[in-house]
């Protein structure tokens, strides 16, 4: 099973779909992307290489998402600017 930090959700039409970070960046470059945990807007950062060093990065950080360990305060919550 893939860990949550290895995929995001992209908006295709009116529905959200979970995809790998590589697929999100290559096939859905212009689509809205959100965090699978807090549903805040994210971008895909990194470089293309054999190792595929791509990371999920919140556009606006908040302390309620465990995928953002530098700011996470231990209590999960929805992002204040949740994408629906």
C-alpha positions in Angstrom: 0.0 0.0 0.0 1.2 3.5 -0.8 1.7 5.9 2.1 -0.4 9.1 2.0 2.6 11.3 1.4 3.2 9.5 -2.0 -0.1 10.5 -3.5 -2.5 13.5 -3.7 -6.0 14.1 -5.0 -6.5 15.8 -8.3 -9.8 17.4 -9.5 -10.9 15.9 -12.8 -14.2 17.5 -13.9 -16.2 17.7 -10.7 -14.7 14.7 -8.9 -11.5 14.2 -6.9 -9.3 11.2 -7.7 -6.3 9.8 -5.7 -3.2 9.6 -7.9 0.5 9.2 -7.4 2.6 12.3 -7.2 4.3 11.4 -10.5 0.9 11.0 -12.3 -0.3 14.2 -10.7 2.7 16.1 -12.0 2.9 14.5 -15.4 -0.7 14.0 -16.4 -2.6 16.6 -14.3 -0.2 19.5 -14.3 -2.9 22.2 -14.5 -5.5 20.5 -12.3 -6.2 21.5 -8.7 -4.4 19.3 -6.3 -5.3 18.7 -2.6 -3.8 16.9 0.3 -5.5 13.5 1.0 -5.5 14.1 4.7 -6.5 17.7 5.3 -7.9 18.6 1.8 -5.8 21.8 1.6 -4.3 22.9 -1.7 -0.9 21.4 -2.5 1.8 21.5 -5.1 4.1 18.8 -6.2 7.8 19.7 -5.7 10.9 17.8 -6.7 13.0 16.6 -9.5 12.6 13.9 -12.1 15.2 11.1 -11.7 15.3 7.3 -11.5 14.4 7.6 -7.8 11.5 10.0 -8.5 12.2 12.5 -5.7 8.8 14.1 -5.7 7.2 15.6 -2.5 3.8 16.9 -1.5 4.0 20.6 -0.4 1.1 22.5 1.2 0.5 25.9 -0.5 -0.5 27.3 2.9 0.8 25.4 6.0 -1.4 24.6 9.0 -0.8 22.6 12.2 -3.5 20.0 11.7 -2.0 17.8 8.9 0.2 14.9 9.8 1.7 15.0 6.3 3.3 18.3 7.3 5.4 17.0 10.2 7.4 20.3 10.7 4.1 22.1 11.7 1.9 19.3 12.9 0.7 19.8 16.5 -0.7 16.3 17.0 -4.4 17.1 16.5 -5.7 16.3 13.0 -8.0 18.9 11.4 -9.2 20.1 8.1 -7.3 22.8 6.4 -8.8 26.3 6.9 -8.9 26.7 3.1 -10.3 23.3 2.3 -10.9 22.4 -1.4 -14.2 20.7 -2.0 
